[in-house]
Amino acid sequence: MDSVYAAIFIDAIVVKIRDGQVANRPIYAAIGMTLDGDKDILELWAGNGGEDAKFWMSVLTDIKN
C-alpha cells in the first residue's frame, strides 16, 4: 500500500564533494511526513548548483512518479 503524505519537505545542503577535484555541490532531499507523523526519505539528488524552474519541475515529477 502506498503511503499518504500530509506534507513533503524539499531542501538542500551544500557539501564539498571530491570528483577529481574538490567542489561545493548541493545535495537535495525530499522528505515526506505521513498522517501519523512518520518521516520517509523520498529521494536524494546530487546537483550541479543550478536551481532553475526546469530543475525543480524534474524533482517534482520524480516524486510524483
Secondary structure by P-SEA (a helix, b strand, c coil): cbbbbcccccbbbbbbbbccbbbbbbbbbbbbbcccccccccccccccccccaaaaaaaaaaaac
